[in-house]
Amino acid sequence: MLSCSFDVMPTMRTELHQLERYIHDALGVGVTTTPWRGKERLPHFLKERYGFAEMNLLGRHCLLVIDTTPAEISPAALRKHMDLIQTKQKDDVVYVRARVTAYNRKRLIEHKVPFIVPGNQMYLPTLAIDLREHFRSLRSELPTLSPSTQAVIIHTLLRKVEVRTPLEMAQRLGYSAMTMTRAFDELETAKLAEVTVRGKERCLRFTGRGQELWTKALPLLRSPVNKRLFIRRTEGSAAGLRAGLSALAQYSMLASPAYATYALTREDWKSLRQKHKSITVPTRDPDTDEIEIWSYPPALFADRDVVDPLSLYLSLKDDHNERIEASLEEMMRKLEW
């Protein structure tokens, strides 16, 4: 019998319902999840990031560690968290997350982290279960969204816009109405939004809001950075919005790097290179700055002279340096969804 009636946050309750249904459909057994009373023994940062529940599966007691945060944690850092949790109790510890990229699922197995991605994969080595995906592919394995479509999502999340027509969105973002029409089509195909017709206008309504929308869209989003290069630092060469680690230092406790990183469009980079005769160099050194060429204008969502946090996260999320990962998590926790 499926049951998940105890008092938990709505997002976590949904995760547990999906997990129970997945186990029932995949293994043909019913499970019941109950709250775990031992979380007060854990460090505060673990209680803040994860939810916890207990489950008995095939005669073995498991502690579920439910991650509902928008940003994926690196498998190496998660392994450390799981080991710390394991020291506080004796049951099997199982990581649960609604979406995990194919790359990180592989790395979780390499790090021997038991996990369940409801509807997609179950890896429980102590129960000799390695049930691979038999359902539809994860969105992370589908083609990513176009830069203009990604801009619509980020605009919606940061500006908290509810409904927009292609023309209204085009005027806000500086794209053509035809480009926004294609963006609406992509969002509808990805099941991130619904498009309705009012009179002669098409109207967009996202199927989720705030953090829920971000989590659903994240597997389809990509880094806005098309190219990175280094230029010799000269007077006037520092032009553009702070990006990369320079921006992350503004959003977190990360120390400012020795070099600066700036985000530019391709057109802005051409103008800068011509105006200041910028010299590119093959590698970074103390007298260089880093230039990122973005696929959409970084100024669209900038906060003063710094690129927006969502685009910044996408530009750095594949850097598995633990210091950077921790700073990205700190930045994302501060967001007001």
N, C-alpha and C positions, 0 to 999 in steps of 0.2 A: 504494500500500500504506500502510495506517495503522500508525503506530509511535509509541510514547511510552514507552520503556523506561528512560530515564535516571533517575538518582536525584534525585527532587524530592519535596516534601512531598505527602502524599496528596491534600489539597484541590487543589493545583495540578495534580497528575497527572490528577485527575478533570476539571478544567477543560480540559486539553489534549486528553484523549480526546474530550470532547464537541465541542470546536472542530474536531478532525480529522473526526469523523463528520458534523458539520454541513456543512463544506465539501464533503465527498464527496457527501452527499445533495443539496446545493443546486446545486453546480457540476459534479458528475460527475467530479471529479478527485481523485486521492489526494495527500495531503500528509504529510510527515514533519517532526516538530518535534524539534529538538536543543537542548541547553543552550547558552546564550550565555556565552562566556568573558570578555566585556568588562565585566561589571557592577562589577568592582573599581574601574573608573575613575569610577564615579558617586558622588555624595555619599551619606553614610550614610542620610539620611532616605528617599531613593529606594530604596535596597537593602532597607531595613526594610519599606517598604510594599508593594513589588511583587516579583513573580517575573518571570523573563525566559527567553525561548526564541527560537530562530530557525526560520524556515520559508521555503521557496521555493514561491511560488504563481504559477502561470501564467508562469513564467520570471522572476519578480521576487522578489528577496530581501527578506524582512521581519523586523523585530525585534518580537516580541510582548511587550507589557507587560501582565502578568497581575495583576489586582487581585482578591484574595480576602478583603479586609477587609470587615467587616459594614456599615460606613457608606459610602454613596456620597460621593465627592468632588465638589465643584462643577465644572462644565465649564470655567469660567474658570481655576480653580486647576489642573485637569488639563492644560489647554492649556500652562500655564507648565512643568509637569513634563515634558510631552512635548517641548517646545522644548529644555529643558535636556538631556534624553536624546539628542535629535537631534544636539546639538553634539558628542557623544562618539563618534558613528559615522555612517556614510553611508547606511545602508539605511533603507527606509521603516519608520516606527514605528507600530505598530497597538495600540490599547488593547483589552484583552479582559476582559470581566466577565460573570459568569453572569446577572445581572439588572440592568437599568438601567430606570428609570421612563420612560414615554413622554415626559414633559416633558423629562427630561434627555437622552434620545436626540435629541430635536429640537434642543436647545441644543448638543449635541456636533457636530451637522451645521452649525449656525450658526457654531461656532468652528472648523469644518473639521478636526475631530479624527477620523482614521480609527479605526474601531472594529468589533469583532465581538461580538455577543451571541449565543452559540451557540443555535441553534434558533429565533431570532427575527429578527435583522437583521444585515446586513453592509454597512458603508459604507466603501468603499476607493476614494476619488476618483482616486488615481494609476493605478488599474486600471480606471477607469470602471465601478465596481461600486457600485450602490446597491440592494441586494436587500432589499426590505421584508419584513415579517413575512408568511409564508404558512402559519404554523402556528397553534396555539391562542394566544389573547390572553394577554399577561402578567398575572399576578395583580394587578399594580398597576392594571390597567384593569378589574378586577372590583370588586364592592362590597366595601368594607372590613369588617373584623370588628367585631362589637359591642363596646362597652366591657367587658362582663363576660368575653367570650371573650379579649380582649386581656389582661385581668387574669390569666386562667389561664396564658397564655403567659409573661407577665413573672414571675409567681410561680414557674413551673417553671424559668425561666432563673436567677433570683436565688436561689431556695431549693434548686435542684437536686433537685426532686421527680421520681420516676420514674413511678409509676402511682397514680391516684386515682380513686375513684368520685365520682359527682355529689354524694352526701351528704358525703363527706369534704372535697371541695373547697369545698362550700357552707359548711361549718363553719369552714374556714380563712379564707375570703375574705369571709364575711358576706353572701353571696347566698342565695337560696332554692335548694332542690334542683332545682326545675323550671327555674330560670334556668341552672344549671350543666348540666342535661341538654341544653338548647338550645345552650349553649356547646360541649359535646362534639359535637353534631351539626354545628355550624359548622366545627369543627376537622377533622372527618372529611370533610366536603364539600370543604374547601380542601386536602385531602390532606396536611395537616400532622400528622395523628395517625390512629391506628387505634383503633377502639372494639370491644372484645370483651365477651362476656357470660360471667360466672362465677356460676353459680347464678341468682339473681335480680338480681344487680348488674351494671351496665355499668362496664367498666374502660377507662381511657384510657392509650394508649401512644403517645408522640410518635415520629414516624418519623425524627427527627434529634435531636441533642443540642447543647447549648451554642451555639457560634458558628454551626454548621451550621443549627440550628433558627432562630436569629435571622435569618440571611441569607434563609432560605426564607420566613419570616413577614413580613419587613420590608415588602415591597410591599403587604401587606394591612393593615398597622398604621397608625394615624392619631394625630395629636396628641391627648393627653388634655384639652387646653384647649378648653372650649366657648365661653368668653367672657373677654375681658380688659377691665379697667376701672381707673381711677385714683381714689384716694381722698385726701382731705386728711389729712395725717399729724397725729395727735393722740396724747395719752398713752393707751396701751392699744390703739391701733389696729393695732399690729404683732402680729398673731396668725396662726398657721398655719405651714406648713413653707416654708422658703426654696425658691424655684423660679426659673425663668428664668435671667437672668445672675447673679443673687445666688447661685444654686446652682452654676452653671457655674464661678464663681470659686472655689468650695470644691473642685471636682474637677479643676481645671487651674490653669495659671499666669495665667489671665485676671485682670486687675485688677478689684476689686470696683466695681460701678457706684455712681453717686452716689445712686441711689434703690434701694429694696428691692422685691423681688417675692415674693409669698406665694401658695401654692396652697391652695385651700379647696374643699370640696364646696359645692353650692348651699345645703344646709341650714346649713352652718357660716357661709356668707356672710350669710344672713338673720339668724342669731343675732348675728353681729358687728355688723351694721348697726343692729340694734335696741338692742343693749347700749351701743354707743359713739356712736350717732347719726352714723355715718360719712357723710361728705359726698362724693359722687362729683363729679368734675370732668371736663370734656371732653378735656383734653390733659395731658400730663405737664409738671410744673414742679418746681423744687427742693424744694418742700414737699409732694410727693405720694409715695405708695407705689403699687405696681401689685398688683392682685389678679387671680389667675387662677382661674376657676371650672372645676373638673375634672369629667370624665364618670365617673370612678371615684375612690374615696377615695385621696388622695395618701399618706395615712398607712399604707396597706396594705404598702408596700415601702420606707418611708422609712428612712434611716440617720440616727439621732438627729433633728436638726431640719432635714434636707435631703431633698428628694424623691429618689427612686432614679434612677440614671444612665440606665436604659433609657427610662423615661418622659420624663426631661429631654431626652434626645436626640430623641425623637419630637416634643417640644414646640418644639424649636429648629431642626430639620433643614432647614426651608424658609427659614430666614434665611440669605441668601447673602453676608452680610458675611464677608470672608475671615478676619478675626480670630476671629469666632465659630466658623466652620467648622474652623479650626485647633485651637481649644480643644476642640471636640467630638471631633475625631480623637484628641487627646491623652487625653481622658477615656476613650474607647472602647478605646484601646490598653492602658490600665491594668486593664481588666476581666479577671478570672480566670474563663474559661469552663469 
